[in-house]
């Protein structure tokens, strides 16, 4: 987010090899039982439409992201205006569970309340949240393993880091009465360490909690 805001300058289940990946399992009675993997399939499901359960789960993720976006605290001593909030973890988990569309929706809608408080900061928050969660979800959808999750998180963090630096150089001078050179002077002492710490926390926590969350989602889908 911008220099005077709180985030920058001011699941899918892991499927092991050999596990069934079919869309449905015949029960022998003419009915089809949807597998947990299909319950977490990406995009539009349920015969070409979004199910009520999927919409309800998206709404839960968005509500949690909104709530956590107000839980903020500084990470770097000497730059108290750079505040961390854990809402990005929710977008990552949603992306892993339901795909990049979920990551995008949670990243955008989760910060809507801040649009009325800090429009420029919200724009930066959207930029980096989407940059982190959507690439991670896209990679994990194609590489549905632990290594795919790690790769997705690393790539997403790198994309978000670049967007955070470039975004601050472009957006912050528009409203913060700072020149581009003044913002650039803060990259090494403030922007870079803050965003590295932020994405490290989001990625590590996501990797640690996604499996239990995924198991819970699977049980609720049965």
C-alpha positions as CSV (number, residue, x, y, z in Angstrom):
1,X,0.0,0.0,0.0
2,X,1.1,3.6,-0.2
3,X,3.4,5.4,2.1
4,X,0.8,6.5,4.6
5,X,-1.2,3.2,4.6
6,X,-0.9,-0.1,6.3
7,X,0.6,-2.7,3.9
8,X,3.4,-1.0,2.0
9,X,5.1,2.4,1.8
10,X,3.2,5.6,3.3
11,X,-7.2,-24.9,-1.5
12,X,-7.1,-27.0,-3.3
13,X,-6.1,-30.2,-1.5
14,X,-2.6,-31.6,-2.2
15,X,-3.3,-34.7,-4.2
16,X,-0.7,-37.5,-4.0
17,X,0.4,-39.6,-7.0
18,X,-2.0,-42.5,-7.5
19,X,-5.0,-40.8,-6.0
20,X,-8.1,-40.8,-8.2
21,X,-8.5,-37.6,-10.3
22,X,-11.7,-38.5,-12.0
23,X,-14.7,-36.1,-12.0
24,X,-17.0,-38.6,-10.4
25,X,-17.1,-42.1,-8.9
26,X,-19.9,-44.5,-9.9
27,X,-21.6,-45.9,-6.8
28,X,-23.2,-48.8,-8.7
29,X,-26.7,-47.3,-8.3
30,X,-26.6,-45.0,-11.2
31,X,-25.6,-42.0,-9.1
32,X,-22.3,-40.2,-9.2
33,X,-20.4,-39.2,-6.1
34,X,-18.3,-36.1,-6.4
35,X,-14.7,-36.5,-5.2
36,X,-13.1,-34.0,-2.8
37,X,-10.9,-32.8,-5.6
38,X,-13.9,-32.0,-7.7
39,X,-15.5,-30.2,-4.8
40,X,-12.5,-27.9,-4.9
41,X,-12.3,-27.6,-8.7
42,X,-11.4,-24.2,-10.1
43,X,-13.8,-21.9,-11.8
44,X,-17.4,-22.6,-12.7
45,X,-18.6,-26.0,-11.6
46,X,-21.9,-27.8,-11.0
47,X,-23.0,-28.3,-14.6
48,X,-21.7,-24.9,-15.8
49,X,-22.9,-22.7,-12.9
50,X,-21.6,-21.7,-9.5
51,X,-23.0,-23.7,-6.7
52,X,-24.6,-22.2,-3.7
53,X,-21.9,-23.8,-1.5
54,X,-19.2,-22.3,-3.6
55,X,-20.6,-18.8,-3.4
56,X,-21.1,-19.3,0.4
57,X,-17.5,-20.3,0.8
58,X,-16.3,-17.4,-1.2
59,X,-18.4,-15.1,1.0
60,X,-16.8,-16.6,4.1
61,X,-13.3,-16.1,2.8
62,X,-14.1,-12.5,1.8
63,X,-15.6,-11.7,5.3
64,X,-12.6,-13.2,7.0
65,X,-10.2,-11.2,4.7
66,X,-12.2,-8.0,5.5
67,X,-11.9,-8.6,9.2
68,X,-8.2,-9.4,9.2
69,X,-7.4,-6.3,7.0
70,X,-8.1,-4.2,10.0
71,X,-5.7,-6.2,12.2
72,X,-2.5,-4.2,11.4
73,X,0.8,-3.5,13.1
74,X,4.3,-2.2,12.0
75,X,7.0,-4.7,11.0
76,X,10.0,-2.5,10.5
77,X,11.4,-0.3,13.3
78,X,11.5,3.4,12.4
79,X,8.8,3.2,9.7
80,X,5.5,2.9,11.7
81,X,3.4,3.9,8.7
82,X,4.3,0.6,7.0
83,X,1.8,-1.8,8.7
84,X,1.3,-5.5,8.1
85,X,-2.1,-7.2,8.0
86,X,-2.7,-10.9,7.6
87,X,-5.6,-10.7,5.0
88,X,-3.2,-11.8,2.2
89,X,-3.1,-15.3,3.9
90,X,-6.8,-15.7,3.4
91,X,-6.6,-14.9,-0.3
92,X,-3.8,-17.4,-0.7
93,X,-5.7,-20.2,1.0
94,X,-8.8,-19.4,-1.0
95,X,-6.8,-19.5,-4.2
96,X,-5.2,-22.9,-3.3
97,X,-8.6,-24.3,-2.4
98,X,-10.8,-22.9,-5.2
99,X,-8.4,-21.6,-7.8
100,X,-7.3,-18.2,-9.2
101,X,-10.8,-16.8,-9.5
102,X,-11.3,-17.2,-5.8
103,X,-7.9,-15.6,-5.1
104,X,-8.9,-12.6,-7.3
105,X,-12.3,-12.2,-5.7
106,X,-11.1,-12.4,-2.1
107,X,-8.1,-10.1,-2.8
108,X,-10.4,-7.4,-4.3
109,X,-13.5,-7.6,-2.2
110,X,-11.6,-8.1,1.1
111,X,-10.3,-4.5,0.8
112,X,-13.4,-2.8,-0.3
113,X,-14.0,-1.1,3.1
114,X,-10.6,0.6,2.9
115,X,-11.6,2.2,-0.4
116,X,-13.6,4.8,1.5
117,X,-10.7,5.4,4.0
118,X,-7.7,5.4,1.7
119,X,-8.4,5.1,-2.0
120,X,-4.8,5.2,-3.1
121,X,-3.7,2.8,-0.4
122,X,-6.5,0.4,-1.4
123,X,-5.3,0.5,-5.0
124,X,-1.9,-0.5,-3.8
125,X,-3.3,-3.2,-1.6
126,X,-5.3,-4.7,-4.5
127,X,-2.2,-4.6,-6.7
128,X,0.0,-6.6,-4.4
129,X,-2.7,-8.9,-3.1
130,X,-3.6,-10.0,-6.6
131,X,0.0,-10.2,-7.6
132,X,0.7,-12.6,-4.7
133,X,-2.3,-14.8,-4.7
134,X,-3.3,-15.2,-8.3
135,X,0.1,-16.4,-9.7
136,X,0.4,-18.8,-6.7
137,X,-3.1,-20.2,-7.4
138,X,-2.4,-20.6,-11.1
139,X,0.8,-22.5,-10.5
140,X,-0.7,-24.7,-7.8
141,X,-3.6,-25.6,-10.1
142,X,-1.2,-26.9,-12.7
143,X,1.3,-28.5,-10.2
144,X,-1.0,-29.9,-7.5
145,X,1.8,-31.0,-5.1
146,X,3.7,-29.6,-2.2
147,X,6.5,-28.5,-4.5
148,X,3.9,-26.8,-6.7
149,X,2.6,-25.0,-3.7
150,X,6.1,-23.8,-2.8
151,X,6.9,-22.7,-6.3
152,X,3.6,-20.9,-6.6
153,X,4.2,-19.0,-3.3
154,X,7.7,-18.1,-4.3
155,X,6.6,-16.8,-7.8
156,X,3.7,-15.0,-6.3
157,X,5.9,-13.3,-3.7
158,X,8.3,-12.2,-6.4
159,X,5.5,-10.8,-8.6
160,X,4.0,-8.9,-5.6
161,X,7.4,-7.5,-4.6
162,X,8.0,-6.0,-8.0
163,X,4.4,-4.6,-8.1
164,X,4.8,-3.1,-4.7
165,X,8.1,-1.3,-5.6
166,X,6.9,-0.1,-9.0
167,X,3.4,0.7,-7.7
168,X,4.9,3.0,-5.0
169,X,7.2,4.7,-7.4
170,X,4.2,5.5,-9.6
171,X,1.3,6.0,-7.3
172,X,2.8,7.5,-4.1
173,X,4.0,10.7,-5.8
174,X,0.5,11.3,-7.1
175,X,-0.9,12.2,-3.7
176,X,1.8,12.1,-1.0
177,X,3.6,15.3,-2.0
178,X,6.8,13.3,-2.7
179,X,8.9,13.0,-5.7
180,X,9.8,9.8,-7.4
181,X,13.4,10.2,-6.2
182,X,12.3,10.6,-2.6
183,X,10.2,7.4,-2.9
184,X,13.1,5.6,-4.5
185,X,15.3,6.6,-1.6
186,X,13.1,4.5,0.7
187,X,13.3,1.3,-1.3
188,X,16.3,-0.2,0.4
189,X,15.8,1.0,4.0
190,X,12.0,0.6,4.1
191,X,10.1,-0.8,1.1
192,X,12.2,-3.8,0.4
193,X,12.6,-5.2,3.9
194,X,9.0,-4.5,4.8
195,X,7.6,-6.3,1.7
196,X,10.1,-9.2,2.0
197,X,9.0,-9.7,5.6
198,X,5.3,-9.4,4.7
199,X,5.4,-12.0,1.9
200,X,7.6,-14.3,3.9
201,X,5.0,-14.3,6.7
202,X,2.1,-14.8,4.3
203,X,3.7,-17.6,2.4
204,X,5.0,-19.6,5.4
205,X,1.8,-19.3,7.3
206,X,-0.2,-20.4,4.2
207,X,2.0,-23.4,3.6
208,X,1.6,-24.5,7.3
209,X,-2.1,-24.0,7.6
210,X,-3.4,-24.9,4.1
211,X,-3.4,-28.7,4.6
212,X,-5.5,-28.6,7.8
213,X,-7.9,-26.1,6.2
214,X,-8.1,-28.2,3.1
215,X,-9.0,-31.3,5.2
216,X,-11.7,-29.3,6.9
217,X,-13.1,-28.2,3.6
218,X,-13.0,-31.8,2.3
219,X,-15.0,-33.0,5.3
220,X,-17.6,-30.3,5.0
221,X,-18.0,-31.2,1.3
222,X,-18.9,-34.8,2.0
